[in-house]
Amino acid sequence: DVQLVESGGGSVQAGGSLRLSCSSSIGNRITRGSMAWFRQAPGKEREGVATIDRDDSTTYAESVKGRFTISRVYAKNKNMLYLQMNSLQPEDTAIYYCAAEPALLQATMAAPDFGYWGQGTQVTVS
């Protein structure tokens, strides 16, 4: 079952921007703790892009530092996770996944550490 729902993917030209969104379909419990964005390009392994801890500290992959920003907005009904992507390049083309793991004290960029995933959203940069 998919517990997280992503949106906001699409096709853009190089240098353009997109904002991805993610929320939980099973309540806020899993979106209060460690969360992350991963991506997977064709023929490549899934890689971490950005993480946010339960205290909202963030980390980024070197390839996206200065271009991508992860953030979280808390709301009574639905917490939201975002990934603002600027200065997009063709090498950013991938399926982007939202992940959450409330048991993680500190978010990592290791996919096996996360137990909750979205279905992914396609980002294509040409």
ChimeraX attribute file (.defattr): number of C-alpha atoms within 10 A of each C-alpha:
attribute: neighborCount
match mode: 1-to-1
recipient: residues
	/A:1	7
	/A:2	12
	/A:3	18
	/A:4	22
	/A:5	18
	/A:6	23
	/A:7	19
	/A:8	15
	/A:9	18
	/A:10	14
	/A:11	14
	/A:12	17
	/A:13	13
	/A:14	16
	/A:15	13
	/A:16	14
	/A:17	17
	/A:18	18
	/A:19	16
	/A:20	21
	/A:21	20
	/A:22	24
	/A:23	23
	/A:24	24
	/A:25	13
	/A:26	12
	/A:27	14
	/A:28	17
	/A:29	13
	/A:30	22
	/A:31	25
	/A:32	20
	/A:33	20
	/A:34	25
	/A:35	32
	/A:36	30
	/A:37	27
	/A:38	22
	/A:39	22
	/A:40	19
	/A:41	16
	/A:42	9
	/A:43	6
	/A:44	9
	/A:45	9
	/A:46	18
	/A:47	17
	/A:48	21
	/A:49	24
	/A:50	26
	/A:51	27
	/A:52	23
	/A:53	20
	/A:54	17
	/A:55	11
	/A:56	16
	/A:57	13
	/A:58	18
	/A:59	19
	/A:60	20
	/A:61	13
	/A:62	9
	/A:63	11
	/A:64	16
	/A:65	12
	/A:66	11
	/A:67	13
	/A:68	20
	/A:69	19
	/A:70	24
	/A:71	18
	/A:72	18
	/A:73	10
	/A:74	12
	/A:75	9
	/A:76	7
	/A:77	8
	/A:78	17
	/A:79	18
	/A:80	18
	/A:81	24
	/A:82	21
	/A:83	23
	/A:84	15
	/A:85	19
	/A:86	17
	/A:87	15
	/A:88	22
	/A:89	16
	/A:90	14
	/A:91	12
	/A:92	20
	/A:93	20
	/A:94	21
	/A:95	18
	/A:96	27
	/A:97	26
	/A:98	31
	/A:99	31
	/A:100	28
	/A:101	24
	/A:102	19
	/A:103	13
	/A:104	16
	/A:105	12
	/A:106	17
	/A:107	25
	/A:108	20
	/A:109	20
	/A:110	12
	/A:111	16
	/A:112	7
	/A:113	14
	/A:114	20
	/A:115	14
	/A:116	18
	/A:117	23
	/A:118	22
	/A:119	16
	/A:120	23
	/A:121	20
	/A:122	18
	/A:123	21
	/A:124	19
	/A:125	18
	/A:126	14
